[in-house]
Amino acid sequence: MTTIPGLLAPGGISLGNHRTTPAGFRVMGLDLSIASTGVCLPDATTYRIKTRAKDGDRRLLHVRDDIADDLAACRPHLAVIEDLPTKMHATALKIIGKLHGVVVGALLDAEVPYAYVPPATLKQFAADKGNATKREMADAAYLAAGVEFPGDLNAKGEGGDMCDAWWLRAAGHDWCGLPLFDMPQAQRDRLSKADWPDAYVQRYVMGAAA
């Protein structure tokens, strides 16, 4: 297993009461993809929303409706979404842009505040490397909290949708002052680069969790 800079081995972390979700506070992580969206629910359950290319734009409805069902069931105080990559082919950008639009619409309908975290920022927060690989992200999750995501990575080390969604949820907890595990402050500080709800919304989120 790769050693991730800035993180300790599982036995060396003192998690205390942060090993479980702080009572009353609910964050959802969303790694949006038209083919395989990673979702991390407020109870830390992760799963993927898989779609079929032959269904065309109806895949957008599949992802939107599944997430809308989760929002109704879990009623999160905050959703954290991985932002679009800075470099993307025009065709892929068009498709993922549509997906972000319908998902944000579902969040607005449910009155759930949402944040956007750039991919490089999420990697810096999780693994202290802006170009961390999918395997390094998975290793960082294991080192931080002892969690694993069976079937998330293929033989080539590709995928990682559930792991990314898990880290997005962790980022939301950290930003709101309710971290799930110990991390170096330098890595936490990277989250300031993300697009969080304004201070009023942050106070609302924390007040709802009280």
C-alpha positions as protocol buffer text, in pm:
chain_id: "A"
residue {
  index: 1
  type: MET
  ca { x: 0 y: 0 z: 0 }
}
residue {
  index: 2
  type: THR
  ca { x: 122 y: 350 z: -85 }
}
residue {
  index: 3
  type: THR
  ca { x: 208 y: 582 z: 202 }
}
residue {
  index: 4
  type: ILE
  ca { x: 26 y: 912 z: 163 }
}
residue {
  index: 5
  type: PRO
  ca { x: 213 y: 1224 z: 276 }
}
residue {
  index: 6
  type: GLY
  ca { x: 64 y: 1388 z: 582 }
}
residue {
  index: 7
  type: LEU
  ca { x: -145 y: 1092 z: 700 }
}
residue {
  index: 8
  type: LEU
  ca { x: -73 y: 837 z: 970 }
}
residue {
  index: 9
  type: ALA
  ca { x: -126 y: 463 z: 967 }
}
residue {
  index: 10
  type: PRO
  ca { x: -474 y: 354 z: 1089 }
}
residue {
  index: 11
  type: GLY
  ca { x: -346 y: 250 z: 1432 }
}
residue {
  index: 12
  type: GLY
  ca { x: -180 y: 587 z: 1483 }
}
residue {
  index: 13
  type: ILE
  ca { x: -489 y: 803 z: 1445 }
}
residue {
  index: 14
  type: SER
  ca { x: -687 y: 914 z: 1748 }
}
residue {
  index: 15
  type: LEU
  ca { x: -1036 y: 962 z: 1610 }
}
residue {
  index: 16
  type: GLY
  ca { x: -1226 y: 985 z: 1937 }
}
residue {
  index: 17
  type: ASN
  ca { x: -1592 y: 1065 z: 1885 }
}
residue {
  index: 18
  type: HIS
  ca { x: -1531 y: 1165 z: 1520 }
}
residue {
  index: 19
  type: ARG
  ca { x: -1528 y: 802 z: 1408 }
}
residue {
  index: 20
  type: THR
  ca { x: -1907 y: 823 z: 1370 }
}
residue {
  index: 21
  type: THR
  ca { x: -2115 y: 1096 z: 1209 }
}
residue {
  index: 22
  type: PRO
  ca { x: -2176 y: 1392 z: 1444 }
}
residue {
  index: 23
  type: ALA
  ca { x: -2535 y: 1370 z: 1563 }
}
residue {
  index: 24
  type: GLY
  ca { x: -2785 y: 1560 z: 1351 }
}
residue {
  index: 25
  type: PHE
  ca { x: -2547 y: 1683 z: 1081 }
}
residue {
  index: 26
  type: ARG
  ca { x: -2592 y: 1535 z: 735 }
}
residue {
  index: 27
  type: VAL
  ca { x: -2364 y: 1581 z: 433 }
}
residue {
  index: 28
  type: MET
  ca { x: -2392 y: 1412 z: 93 }
}
residue {
  index: 29
  type: GLY
  ca { x: -2098 y: 1374 z: -147 }
}
residue {
  index: 30
  type: LEU
  ca { x: -2157 y: 1364 z: -524 }
}
residue {
  index: 31
  type: ASP
  ca { x: -1898 y: 1271 z: -787 }
}
residue {
  index: 32
  type: LEU
  ca { x: -2106 y: 1332 z: -1099 }
}
residue {
  index: 33
  type: SER
  ca { x: -2050 y: 1127 z: -1414 }
}
residue {
  index: 34
  type: ILE
  ca { x: -2294 y: 1042 z: -1691 }
}
residue {
  index: 35
  type: ALA
  ca { x: -2173 y: 681 z: -1695 }
}
residue {
  index: 36
  type: SER
  ca { x: -2108 y: 617 z: -1324 }
}
residue {
  index: 37
  type: THR
  ca { x: -2195 y: 875 z: -1059 }
}
residue {
  index: 38
  type: GLY
  ca { x: -2046 y: 819 z: -715 }
}
residue {
  index: 39
  type: VAL
  ca { x: -2273 y: 894 z: -420 }
}
residue {
  index: 40
  type: CYS
  ca { x: -2187 y: 907 z: -50 }
}
residue {
  index: 41
  type: LEU
  ca { x: -2494 y: 930 z: 171 }
}
residue {
  index: 42
  type: PRO
  ca { x: -2492 y: 1109 z: 509 }
}
residue {
  index: 43
  type: ASP
  ca { x: -2444 y: 778 z: 692 }
}
residue {
  index: 44
  type: ALA
  ca { x: -2124 y: 719 z: 486 }
}
residue {
  index: 45
  type: THR
  ca { x: -2286 y: 453 z: 264 }
}
residue {
  index: 46
  type: THR
  ca { x: -2144 y: 474 z: -88 }
}
residue {
  index: 47
  type: TYR
  ca { x: -2284 y: 348 z: -416 }
}
residue {
  index: 48
  type: ARG
  ca { x: -2273 y: 421 z: -789 }
}
residue {
  index: 49
  type: ILE
  ca { x: -2551 y: 527 z: -1026 }
}
residue {
  index: 50
  type: LYS
  ca { x: -2474 y: 340 z: -1347 }
}
residue {
  index: 51
  type: THR
  ca { x: -2632 y: 435 z: -1681 }
}
residue {
  index: 52
  type: ARG
  ca { x: -2633 y: 291 z: -2032 }
}
residue {
  index: 53
  type: ALA
  ca { x: -2498 y: 487 z: -2328 }
}
residue {
  index: 54
  type: LYS
  ca { x: -2781 y: 361 z: -2550 }
}
residue {
  index: 55
  type: ASP
  ca { x: -3031 y: 555 z: -2335 }
}
residue {
  index: 56
  type: GLY
  ca { x: -2886 y: 888 z: -2453 }
}
residue {
  index: 57
  type: ASP
  ca { x: -3001 y: 1197 z: -2267 }
}
residue {
  index: 58
  type: ARG
  ca { x: -3251 y: 995 z: -2066 }
}
residue {
  index: 59
  type: ARG
  ca { x: -2951 y: 900 z: -1854 }
}
residue {
  index: 60
  type: LEU
  ca { x: -2974 y: 1250 z: -1711 }
}
residue {
  index: 61
  type: LEU
  ca { x: -3318 y: 1169 z: -1572 }
}
residue {
  index: 62
  type: HIS
  ca { x: -3191 y: 843 z: -1424 }
}
residue {
  index: 63
  type: VAL
  ca { x: -2916 y: 1018 z: -1228 }
}
residue {
  index: 64
  type: ARG
  ca { x: -3136 y: 1313 z: -1131 }
}
residue {
  index: 65
  type: ASP
  ca { x: -3420 y: 1095 z: -1007 }
}
residue {
  index: 66
  type: ASP
  ca { x: -3195 y: 867 z: -802 }
}
residue {
  index: 67
  type: ILE
  ca { x: -3031 y: 1167 z: -636 }
}
residue {
  index: 68
  type: ALA
  ca { x: -3370 y: 1332 z: -578 }
}
residue {
  index: 69
  type: ASP
  ca { x: -3486 y: 1014 z: -402 }
}
residue {
  index: 70
  type: ASP
  ca { x: -3175 y: 1027 z: -181 }
}
residue {
  index: 71
  type: LEU
  ca { x: -3237 y: 1392 z: -99 }
}
residue {
  index: 72
  type: ALA
  ca { x: -3595 y: 1317 z: 4 }
}
residue {
  index: 73
  type: ALA
  ca { x: -3490 y: 1019 z: 216 }
}
residue {
  index: 74
  type: CYS
  ca { x: -3178 y: 1165 z: 381 }
}
residue {
  index: 75
  type: ARG
  ca { x: -3257 y: 1538 z: 390 }
}
residue {
  index: 76
  type: PRO
  ca { x: -2892 y: 1648 z: 398 }
}
residue {
  index: 77
  type: HIS
  ca { x: -2794 y: 1988 z: 533 }
}
residue {
  index: 78
  type: LEU
  ca { x: -2525 y: 2019 z: 265 }
}
residue {
  index: 79
  type: ALA
  ca { x: -2427 y: 1852 z: -63 }
}
residue {
  index: 80
  type: VAL
  ca { x: -2066 y: 1865 z: -182 }
}
residue {
  index: 81
  type: ILE
  ca { x: -2005 y: 1819 z: -555 }
}
residue {
  index: 82
  type: GLU
  ca { x: -1679 y: 1763 z: -740 }
}
residue {
  index: 83
  type: ASP
  ca { x: -1637 y: 2054 z: -981 }
}
residue {
  index: 84
  type: LEU
  ca { x: -1569 y: 2018 z: -1353 }
}
residue {
  index: 85
  type: PRO
  ca { x: -1206 y: 1952 z: -1452 }
}
residue {
  index: 86
  type: THR
  ca { x: -1023 y: 2255 z: -1589 }
}
residue {
  index: 87
  type: LYS
  ca { x: -939 y: 2063 z: -1908 }
}
residue {
  index: 88
  type: MET
  ca { x: -1205 y: 1857 z: -2082 }
}
residue {
  index: 89
  type: HIS
  ca { x: -1298 y: 1768 z: -2439 }
}
residue {
  index: 90
  type: ALA
  ca { x: -1585 y: 1985 z: -2569 }
}
residue {
  index: 91
  type: THR
  ca { x: -1819 y: 1689 z: -2622 }
}
residue {
  index: 92
  type: ALA
  ca { x: -1757 y: 1551 z: -2273 }
}
residue {
  index: 93
  type: LEU
  ca { x: -1796 y: 1899 z: -2124 }
}
residue {
  index: 94
  type: LYS
  ca { x: -2135 y: 1937 z: -2291 }
}
residue {
  index: 95
  type: ILE
  ca { x: -2261 y: 1610 z: -2144 }
}
residue {
  index: 96
  type: ILE
  ca { x: -2129 y: 1663 z: -1792 }
}
residue {
  index: 97
  type: GLY
  ca { x: -2255 y: 2021 z: -1797 }
}
residue {
  index: 98
  type: LYS
  ca { x: -2607 y: 1893 z: -1864 }
}
residue {
  index: 99
  type: LEU
  ca { x: -2573 y: 1649 z: -1576 }
}
residue {
  index: 100
  type: HIS
  ca { x: -2458 y: 1916 z: -1333 }
}
residue {
  index: 101
  type: GLY
  ca { x: -2753 y: 2129 z: -1438 }
}
residue {
  index: 102
  type: VAL
  ca { x: -3020 y: 1869 z: -1366 }
}
residue {
  index: 103
  type: VAL
  ca { x: -2858 y: 1767 z: -1036 }
}
residue {
  index: 104
  type: VAL
  ca { x: -2832 y: 2127 z: -916 }
}
residue {
  index: 105
  type: GLY
  ca { x: -3198 y: 2164 z: -1011 }
}
residue {
  index: 106
  type: ALA
  ca { x: -3282 y: 1870 z: -784 }
}
residue {
  index: 107
  type: LEU
  ca { x: -3080 y: 2028 z: -502 }
}
residue {
  index: 108
  type: LEU
  ca { x: -3260 y: 2359 z: -546 }
}
residue {
  index: 109
  type: ASP
  ca { x: -3598 y: 2185 z: -544 }
}
residue {
  index: 110
  type: ALA
  ca { x: -3501 y: 2013 z: -220 }
}
residue {
  index: 111
  type: GLU
  ca { x: -3361 y: 2341 z: -76 }
}
residue {
  index: 112
  type: VAL
  ca { x: -3025 y: 2177 z: -5 }
}
residue {
  index: 113
  type: PRO
  ca { x: -2722 y: 2414 z: -7 }
}
residue {
  index: 114
  type: TYR
  ca { x: -2438 y: 2285 z: -222 }
}
residue {
  index: 115
  type: ALA
  ca { x: -2066 y: 2341 z: -259 }
}
residue {
  index: 116
  type: TYR
  ca { x: -1825 y: 2278 z: -547 }
}
residue {
  index: 117
  type: VAL
  ca { x: -1478 y: 2138 z: -481 }
}
residue {
  index: 118
  type: PRO
  ca { x: -1225 y: 2138 z: -771 }
}
residue {
  index: 119
  type: PRO
  ca { x: -1074 y: 1793 z: -842 }
}
residue {
  index: 120
  type: ALA
  ca { x: -720 y: 1909 z: -762 }
}
residue {
  index: 121
  type: THR
  ca { x: -836 y: 2066 z: -433 }
}
residue {
  index: 122
  type: LEU
  ca { x: -1007 y: 1743 z: -329 }
}
residue {
  index: 123
  type: LYS
  ca { x: -688 y: 1549 z: -403 }
}
residue {
  index: 124
  type: GLN
  ca { x: -479 y: 1797 z: -206 }
}
residue {
  index: 125
  type: PHE
  ca { x: -719 y: 1771 z: 88 }
}
residue {
  index: 126
  type: ALA
  ca { x: -726 y: 1391 z: 81 }
}
residue {
  index: 127
  type: ALA
  ca { x: -375 y: 1293 z: -24 }
}
residue {
  index: 128
  type: ASP
  ca { x: -169 y: 1613 z: -11 }
}
residue {
  index: 129
  type: LYS
  ca { x: -112 y: 1587 z: -387 }
}
residue {
  index: 130
  type: GLY
  ca { x: -304 y: 1779 z: -652 }
}
residue {
  index: 131
  type: ASN
  ca { x: -233 y: 1503 z: -903 }
}
residue {
  index: 132
  type: ALA
  ca { x: -302 y: 1206 z: -675 }
}
residue {
  index: 133
  type: THR
  ca { x: -407 y: 890 z: -855 }
}
residue {
  index: 134
  type: LYS
  ca { x: -732 y: 704 z: -789 }
}
residue {
  index: 135
  type: ARG
  ca { x: -532 y: 439 z: -602 }
}
residue {
  index: 136
  type: GLU
  ca { x: -368 y: 704 z: -383 }
}
residue {
  index: 137
  type: MET
  ca { x: -709 y: 852 z: -302 }
}
residue {
  index: 138
  type: ALA
  ca { x: -832 y: 507 z: -197 }
}
residue {
  index: 139
  type: ASP
  ca { x: -519 y: 450 z: 11 }
}
residue {
  index: 140
  type: ALA
  ca { x: -568 y: 789 z: 178 }
}
residue {
  index: 141
  type: ALA
  ca { x: -923 y: 695 z: 277 }
}
residue {
  index: 142
  type: TYR
  ca { x: -797 y: 373 z: 432 }
}
residue {
  index: 143
  type: LEU
  ca { x: -521 y: 553 z: 619 }
}
residue {
  index: 144
  type: ALA
  ca { x: -756 y: 825 z: 742 }
}
residue {
  index: 145
  type: ALA
  ca { x: -1050 y: 612 z: 853 }
}
residue {
  index: 146
  type: GLY
  ca { x: -986 y: 247 z: 768 }
}
residue {
  index: 147
  type: VAL
  ca { x: -1250 y: 243 z: 493 }
}
residue {
  index: 148
  type: GLU
  ca { x: -1236 y: 54 z: 166 }
}
residue {
  index: 149
  type: PHE
  ca { x: -1452 y: 58 z: -149 }
}
residue {
  index: 150
  type: PRO
  ca { x: -1474 y: -293 z: -296 }
}
residue {
  index: 151
  type: GLY
  ca { x: -1518 y: -292 z: -673 }
}
residue {
  index: 152
  type: ASP
  ca { x: -1463 y: 84 z: -701 }
}
residue {
  index: 153
  type: LEU
  ca { x: -1136 y: 53 z: -896 }
}
residue {
  index: 154
  type: ASN
  ca { x: -1082 y: -170 z: -1197 }
}
residue {
  index: 155
  type: ALA
  ca { x: -766 y: -368 z: -1272 }
}
residue {
  index: 156
  type: LYS
  ca { x: -609 y: -59 z: -1429 }
}
residue {
  index: 157
  type: GLY
  ca { x: -671 y: 154 z: -1119 }
}
residue {
  index: 158
  type: GLU
  ca { x: -948 y: 350 z: -1292 }
}
residue {
  index: 159
  type: GLY
  ca { x: -1286 y: 450 z: -1149 }
}
residue {
  index: 160
  type: GLY
  ca { x: -1288 y: 564 z: -788 }
}
residue {
  index: 161
  type: ASP
  ca { x: -1635 y: 722 z: -804 }
}
residue {
  index: 162
  type: MET
  ca { x: -1742 y: 605 z: -460 }
}
residue {
  index: 163
  type: CYS
  ca { x: -1408 y: 698 z: -302 }
}
residue {
  index: 164
  type: ASP
  ca { x: -1424 y: 1051 z: -443 }
}
residue {
  index: 165
  type: ALA
  ca { x: -1782 y: 1091 z: -318 }
}
residue {
  index: 166
  type: TRP
  ca { x: -1669 y: 973 z: 27 }
}
residue {
  index: 167
  type: TRP
  ca { x: -1393 y: 1234 z: 33 }
}
residue {
  index: 168
  type: LEU
  ca { x: -1638 y: 1504 z: -78 }
}
residue {
  index: 169
  type: ARG
  ca { x: -1861 y: 1422 z: 217 }
}
residue {
  index: 170
  type: ALA
  ca { x: -1557 y: 1432 z: 446 }
}
residue {
  index: 171
  type: ALA
  ca { x: -1463 y: 1773 z: 303 }
}
residue {
  index: 172
  type: GLY
  ca { x: -1809 y: 1908 z: 385 }
}
residue {
  index: 173
  type: HIS
  ca { x: -1784 y: 1793 z: 744 }
}
residue {
  index: 174
  type: ASP
  ca { x: -1437 y: 1940 z: 774 }
}
residue {
  index: 175
  type: TRP
  ca { x: -1535 y: 2279 z: 631 }
}
residue {
  index: 176
  type: CYS
  ca { x: -1827 y: 2304 z: 873 }
}
residue {
  index: 177
  type: GLY
  ca { x: -1603 y: 2236 z: 1171 }
}
residue {
  index: 178
  type: LEU
  ca { x: -1719 y: 1879 z: 1233 }
}
residue {
  index: 179
  type: PRO
  ca { x: -1430 y: 1670 z: 1098 }
}
residue {
  index: 180
  type: LEU
  ca { x: -1472 y: 1295 z: 1076 }
}
residue {
  index: 181
  type: PHE
  ca { x: -1106 y: 1218 z: 1148 }
}
residue {
  index: 182
  type: ASP
  ca { x: -775 y: 1386 z: 1226 }
}
residue {
  index: 183
  type: MET
  ca { x: -585 y: 1546 z: 938 }
}
residue {
  index: 184
  type: PRO
  ca { x: -293 y: 1786 z: 905 }
}
residue {
  index: 185
  type: GLN
  ca { x: -409 y: 2148 z: 915 }
}
residue {
  index: 186
  type: ALA
  ca { x: -225 y: 2222 z: 592 }
}
residue {
  index: 187
  type: GLN
  ca { x: -447 y: 1976 z: 407 }
}
residue {
  index: 188
  type: ARG
  ca { x: -761 y: 2118 z: 569 }
}
residue {
  index: 189
  type: ASP
  ca { x: -657 y: 2466 z: 460 }
}
residue {
  index: 190
  type: ARG
  ca { x: -672 y: 2355 z: 94 }
}
residue {
  index: 191
  type: LEU
  ca { x: -1051 y: 2352 z: 121 }
}
residue {
  index: 192
  type: SER
  ca { x: -1054 y: 2732 z: 123 }
}
residue {
  index: 193
  type: LYS
  ca { x: -1010 y: 2710 z: -256 }
}
residue {
  index: 194
  type: ALA
  ca { x: -1349 y: 2542 z: -294 }
}
residue {
  index: 195
  type: ASP
  ca { x: -1674 y: 2722 z: -375 }
}
residue {
  index: 196
  type: TRP
  ca { x: -1865 y: 2696 z: -48 }
}
residue {
  index: 197
  type: PRO
  ca { x: -2203 y: 2848 z: 37 }
}
residue {
  index: 198
  type: ASP
  ca { x: -2174 y: 3197 z: 178 }
}
residue {
  index: 199
  type: ALA
  ca { x: -2136 y: 3269 z: 549 }
}
residue {
  index: 200
  type: TYR
  ca { x: -2511 y: 3303 z: 601 }
}
residue {
  index: 201
  type: VAL
  ca { x: -2574 y: 2958 z: 457 }
}
residue {
  index: 202
  type: GLN
  ca { x: -2289 y: 2815 z: 665 }
}
residue {
  index: 203
  type: ARG
  ca { x: -2449 y: 2951 z: 981 }
}
residue {
  index: 204
  type: TYR
  ca { x: -2782 y: 2803 z: 869 }
}
residue {
  index: 205
  type: VAL
  ca { x: -2623 y: 2463 z: 811 }
}
residue {
  index: 206
  type: MET
  ca { x: -2453 y: 2462 z: 1151 }
}
residue {
  index: 207
  type: GLY
  ca { x: -2769 y: 2586 z: 1322 }
}
residue {
  index: 208
  type: ALA
  ca { x: -2971 y: 2306 z: 1163 }
}
residue {
  index: 209
  type: ALA
  ca { x: -2721 y: 2054 z: 1293 }
}
residue {
  index: 210
  type: ALA
  ca { x: -2738 y: 2182 z: 1649 }
}
